Amino acid sequence: MEECISVFDMLKIGVGPSSSHTLGPWRAAERFLNELRTANKLSKTTAVKVDLYGSLSLTGKGHATDLAVMLGLSGQDPEYIPVENIDQIITEIKQKNVLFLGNEMYIPFPIDEAIIFNKNFLPFHANGLTFTASLVDGSTYSSTFYSIGGGFVVKEERANAKKKQEIKCAFPFPIQNAAELLEYTITEKKSISEIVYANEISMRPEAEVHRELMRIWTTMLECMYIGCHSEGILPGGLNVRRRAFDMHQNLIGLSNYNSPQEWLECIRKTEVKFRQILKWVSCFALAVNEVNAALGRVVTAPTNGSAGVIPAVLMYYMVIENHQADEKHIKQFLMVAGEIGSIFKKGSTISAAMGGCQAEIGVSSAMAAGALCEVMGGTPEQVLMAAEIAMEHHLGLTCDPIGGLVQIPCIERNTMGAIKAINAAELAMETDAKNAKVPLDKVIDTMWQTAKDMNSKYKETSEGGLAVAVNMADC
């Protein structure tokens, strides 16, 4: 049974700082509202309580999980909400102890009583949350969701139901693993991006595929632009100073521009020695994840915590590697990246709460490496080899965020993942893929086995590693 996962499932537009701890719970709140509406219970609701479990509880404060569920219950859409409105909405809820449920009716919402942080884990997944609505007749309605990484949200009963049914994927080229993808490229004599494109246009018009891919890139570009032009201290209490601004100023000097696209053209004219390239790639990645840490708008790629890798590598290709790169290359890059990410999701996990940071930075680096390899002219075999190399050198990477914030070591790790992706693509391009010893599917399986063996302290719980060695007070 193949699972249909679109590029637009893997690359979602949303608000930071975390796809599993912010975007997922936000979407879960939206789904709970829809359930209430469908059951004709929304207008009868007098109160709502939210129970957060496991990793959502342990690092929920640092990941703004409580804010996300409030925004979701308020009927706000993370893809389109003006980020400048977030503080005002949250402040009003806190001050008045009242929430505008579903953007339709006011209910009492004393936050300390309405959002409960339970440290125990639910059996199905590390990121569980239960919504309970109290109704006018004295009864209650409850629903439990699981945020499984990358903004994906499931219910346990639906996941179990899937296993019992023979659900066939509607794609013309259903793909469960890398071997199947490679086989399609051989039999159809197509590149990986061409296979992915055929799948995408089987679901939506070509014009929509083009428009949405470019909207993803525009969001990435604007995010890098904002991050490179914002200075100050990130919120959360760690007092982390933004670094992209200073690095960017040192790199670009007195260049004049008035838009993100003009900015891109100016960067193309800058010096491109090896050290400058390293700095630019790092600057792009830092910029995205500083915006993410400040609850800005980013693209999950495949998660918010790893959102800087793919934009940084694509920007590298456009401003350093190929000055003639255009929309065709952008779409090609994003489609390959999305497909590789979907294969990791099907064969392993993209949730740090389940697999540690290898599931986030490791997967994003593999996605970027494969995508870069194709746009540079690599064969499908070399593309998959690039993805394998990138993940192979992230195996076992732990997730131990200090204070539960997506800042240390998360922001810097995006720079490392981006540089490794470029290195992996170059290695693959210089290698006869017939000599590869480790297939991508094998490294994906190894990643999953590693995830299962990993101590839970190193899976986004802030109970081990740097999170224990460095206290908030030290910062």
Disulfide bonds with the S-S distance in Angstrom:
Cys4-Cys169 1.75
